[in-house]
Structure formats: structure tokens, C-alpha cells
């Protein structure tokens, strides 16, 4: 059977974004943001995504795996990814967005808060002496993303050289040079075989979007008031997957984490009598008892029985 063609995206970035993130090799996710949210980005899930420096560098300085594209408020992107935005503060992020908008004659409001966010998992950044030469057929002076077939020609060369750089860097960081190309292939290989774990920021975005920006209990849609809650906490071996998440209003999130409320395996809210016993209150929350929560449209994103059962048994103060 003929295998599916492996494609990757080469996207242009600036030196500041790269040089900032080069200092944080521990990051599991980064936000390759765009100053406009008007044009969506599409690529195969988990496909390679290359960071190409513009002139005068004209080199590929790293890559990662594409996870999702989202239109997010700048403050939310900062809360989710912090330094992973390639800036050291929200103010710096906003200044960068505005500067690019002014330089490119942005047609919308220069202070618009929505930006396009290309979320990248397992990023790796190359020091200058390991940069990879950009494709010989790169169309100059384009600033647009470009898709490449990684099985032939320049796409194949870039893919192989980047994997070799990644293998070398990973071996050096592990204090050994015994790494193999196969190790790099396993981490950055065929997207039909690999399933990189979501980071905390990408998990938050994915849960928020799965619940369509609404609290699963109250239907509240004010984004600043909403939290992506783990059902089984990451500290207790709960994974960053949407089926281990609930979008909750911040106060409900706090009560959920403390065990004063839970969601049963039949997707109904339960409120503990301990809330009244411990605080002589709770009248705001008891009306939610027995109500059915709102769940994502995609079945794969709905709360998994195993995580709900765990929370019911080990966290909820029934």
C-alpha cells in the first residue's frame, strides 16, 4: 500500500522571536502568532512546521509539530503560552503586533485584540552554527507560508537536515553522542504514527474551543471568567487531552478542584453537602445539583468515564 505523502510547512519569522525562544529549550509548545486573525491556517495534524528567518539570514532556525490554529485575544494567548509567544511580556507582545500591523498597512483596527495563533508542539531551535539553508526554490521575497513535499527535492533535504540537527542537539543535551537518527525520526516522523502530548497552553485552548467558549455548567461565555479544568489533574497522571477537561467558570473550577462539586459519569452536576457544612453557605451552587452539563459536539472530546470516575472517587467530598 502506498504511504501518504508527508508534507510540511515553512513559515517566515523574525530574529527576535527566534532569539527569545532559543533561550528556552525546555518549552513543550510555542505560539507562532500572526498579527492578523483574518486568514486561517491549515496543515495536517502533527506535520512538521519550520521556522524560517527572513532576509538577511534566509535560513531555517528550528521546527516543531503543528497542533492547531486558533483565533485568540492577545491577552489569552499570553496567559496560555507566556514566553512561548516569543516575547517576555504581554506589553512586548502587543508592541510587536502593533509594529507589524503598522509596517504592513494593516486594514483593521491597530488595537484589535484578536491574533492568529499557530500552536506548535515539541519545538526545537537551532543555534546559528546549526541553521539549515532555506530551500533553493524559495520564492523571494514572499513572506507567506509555503507547503513542501518532504519526500522529494528541497523538501526532503530540509527535512533530513533538520532531523539531523535535532538528533545532534538532543544527544548533546542528554550528555551523550550515542543518539541515533531513528530517535529523531520517532519524535518528528510520519504524523500518522506520532501523537505528541499537548502542552498546558494548547490544552487550555483546545478545551475552550471544544466547549465553544461556554462554561459547561452555567453557559457563561465571558472568556476572562472561564478556566479549562483538568478532571484528573496533571499532577495525578491526568493527561493534557480534551476528554480530561471541562470548561468551567472560575469559581466552579475552584470548587471542582477542592472536591465540593463533581460531574458524575452520566454527566450531571453533583454538589457536596460539605460545602454548606464547612462554610454555612452554598446557596448559589446547590441549584445546579442534577443538571446535565453541556458537552462538546465531537464525541472524542467529551469527558471520559475513566477521568470522571476518578474524580468522583478520589476528589469529591460526597
N, C-alpha and C positions, 0 to 999 in steps of 0.2 A: 504494500500500500504506500502510495506517495505521501510523504510527510508534508505538513502545512508549511508554507513559506514563512520564515522568521523575518519579521520586519522590525525596524527600529526608527526612532525619531531623533533627528539632530536639530537642536534649538539654540538660538543665539542668546547669550547672556553677556553681562559686562564684568569687568575685572573686579569691581568692588564686591559684588555678590559672591563671586568665586573666592576671592581672597579672605573674606569674612568666614565662609564655611570651611575653608581649608584648615582653619584652626580648631575645628570641632569634629575630629574623625569619629567620635563616639555616636554622632547623631544617627538615628534609625530612619529618619524621614526628614524631608525638606519640602518647602513650598517654592516651586518655580513660578512665581507670580507674574502676572501680566497686568499692566496699568489699566487695561480696559476689560470689562466683563461682557462686551458686546458680541464677541465671536467665540463660540465654544471650541474646545479642543477635543479631538477623538484619536485614540490609539488602542491597539489590542491590550487587554489587561495583562499586566506584568511584563510587557515588552520593554526592551532597552530604550532608555531615554538619555541622550548625550548632551552634555553642556559644552557648547562651542563659543569660545571667546571671539568677539568681533575684532576688526582691524584696530591696531596693527598686529595683534597676536595671531589671529587666524588659526587657532589650534583648539583641539578638544581637551578640556581640562578635567573631565570626570564624567560619570554617568550613574544611573540608578535604574529602578524599575517603575514604570508608570502604574499608578494605582487608580486615580480618578481625577476628574476635572470638576471643579465646583465654583460657583459664583458666590463670593463671601464678602461681608463687610470687612474693611481693613482691620478694625479692632478685633473682630472674631478670628481672623487669620493670625493676628499677633497672639491672642490668648491660646490658640491651638498649637502654634508652632514656634513662637518666640524667636530665638536666634536662628531657628531653621528657616526663617524668611530671608536670611542673608543680611539682616540689619540688626543693630544692637539695641534698638528701642522702637516703640510704636511711632514716636515722633520722627525717627530716622526713616522708618518705612514710609510714612506719609510724605516726608520731604522727597524721597526718591520717586514715589509715584507721581507727585506733582511735577517734579523736574522733567520726567519723561513725557508727561502729558503736555507740558508747555513746549518742549522741544519738538514734539511730533504733531503739534497743532490739533490736539485732542478736541473732538467736536462736542463732547458733553461738558457737564459742569466739572471744572478743575478740582472741586472739593467733593465730588461724588465718592461715596464710601465703598461701593462695590468694586471688587477687582476679580480678575480671572485667576484661579488657583489650580495649577497643575501639581498634583501631590505625588511625590516621588519617594519610594521606599528603598532602603538599603543603598543610600548614596555613597559614592566614593570619589574623592577629589585627588587629583594627581599634583604633586609638586612640579614646578616648572621644568625640571630636567626629565620628567616623565610625560610631558604633554604629547598628545598624538596629533600628527599632521592632519589638518582638515581634508575632506575628500577633494581630489584633484578636479572633480567636476562640480564643485560647489558653485552655485550661481551668484556671482558678485554683481551688485553689492546687497543682495537680499538680506532682510532681517527676519524673514518668515521661517517657520518650522519647515523641515523637509523630511519626508519619509524615505527610507532606504531599505532595499532588499539586502539582508545581511548574509545571503548565501553566495553572492557573486560580486565581482568587481570591487569598487571602493567601499561599498557597504561591508563586504566580507573582511577587507583589510582593516577597516576601523574597528570592527567587532573583535577580531582576533588580537589586534594590538591592545585594545582596551582591556580585554580579559587577561592578557599577559601582564599589563601594568597592575591590574587588581590582584593577580596572584602574587606578584612580587611585593606589593605593599602589605598584603595580608600576612605573608610569610615574615617580612621584616618586623611587623608589629607583634607577631607571635614569638619573635626572638629566634626564628629558625628559617633556613632556606630550603627546608625539605618539602615545602608545599608543591603540589602538582597542578598542572593545567586543568586536570579533571575537577579539582576542588573549586576552581573558579567557574568552570562550566556548570557545576551543580548549583552554584549560587546565582549565576547570571545566564542560565541556559534557556532552553525551549520553554516559553511561557505556558505551554500545556502541561508541563511537568512540575514547575515550581509554584509554590504558593507562599510568598513571603508574608510574614506576620505584619499586621497593621501596627503602626505606632499609636501612641496615645492620642496625638492630634488627629490623625487620619480616622481613628476610631470615633472620635467625637464628631467629626464632620459626617462620617458615614451614618452614624446613629441619628443625628439631627436631620439629615436628608431623608432617611428611611421613614421617619415619623412625620415627614413633611412639615417640619418646624412647628410642631404642636405637642404639648405635653400629653402623654399617653393616658393620663388620668383626668386632668381638668380641661384639656383642649386649649390651654393658654398658648398664644402664639407670639408673645413678646420675647424675642430671642435672648435679650440680656437676662431674662428671668429663668432660662431653661438650662438644664445640665444633662449631659449624656452620662447616665449612671451604669456602672457595671452591676450585673445581677450577682455574679460571683466575682469578688474583687480580684484584680490582677495579682495582688499580694498573696492571695489564696489560690493561686494557679488558675484563675479565671482568664481566659484568652481575650485579646482585643478583636472580637468578632461581633458583628451586629446582633446576632442571636443571643449574645450575652449582654445585651444592652437594653436600656429603657430610657426614653427621653422624659424627664421629669422636671416639674417646677422645682426651683432650688430648695424650697422648704421641704417638699416631699422627698427630694433626694436625700436630704439630711436625715429625715425620719426613717427612710428606707435603709440607709447605711447603719443606723443605730438599732434597727430591728423593731421600730414601733409600727411600721406598716410593711406589708409584703404584697406580692401578687401570687395568687395560687396557680396551680397547674392548669386550672380551667380558665385562667386569665381574668380573674376577678380580684378586686382590691380587698384586703383584709386589714383592719386597724386593731391594734392590740389594746386590751383593757388597761395595760400598764401605762399607757400614755396619760390616762386620767388619774391613775393611782400615783404616778410619780410627779405629776405637775398640776393636779387638780384642774385640768383643763382638757382641751382636745375637741371642743365642740365644733371647731372648723373642719375637722378631719373625719369624725365619725359618720357624717352623711355619705362619705364615699364608700362605706362598707358595702360589699356585694356588687358594686358597679363593675361593668365589663370595661376593660381598658381598650383603647384604640391600638390596633397593631398595624405594622407595615403591610403594604399591598403585596410585596414579594414574600412568599411563604418562607423562603430560606432566611429571611431577615427577622422573622417573628421570634419572640422569646422561646428559647429551647427548654423543654421539660426538665432536662437534667440540671440546668442552672437554677430554674425556679424551685425545684425540689430541694436543691442545696440551700438556697436562701430560706426557704420555709423551715428547714430542719435545723440549720446551724446559726441563723442570724435572727429570725423573727422571734419576738418575745410574746408568744401566744398566751 
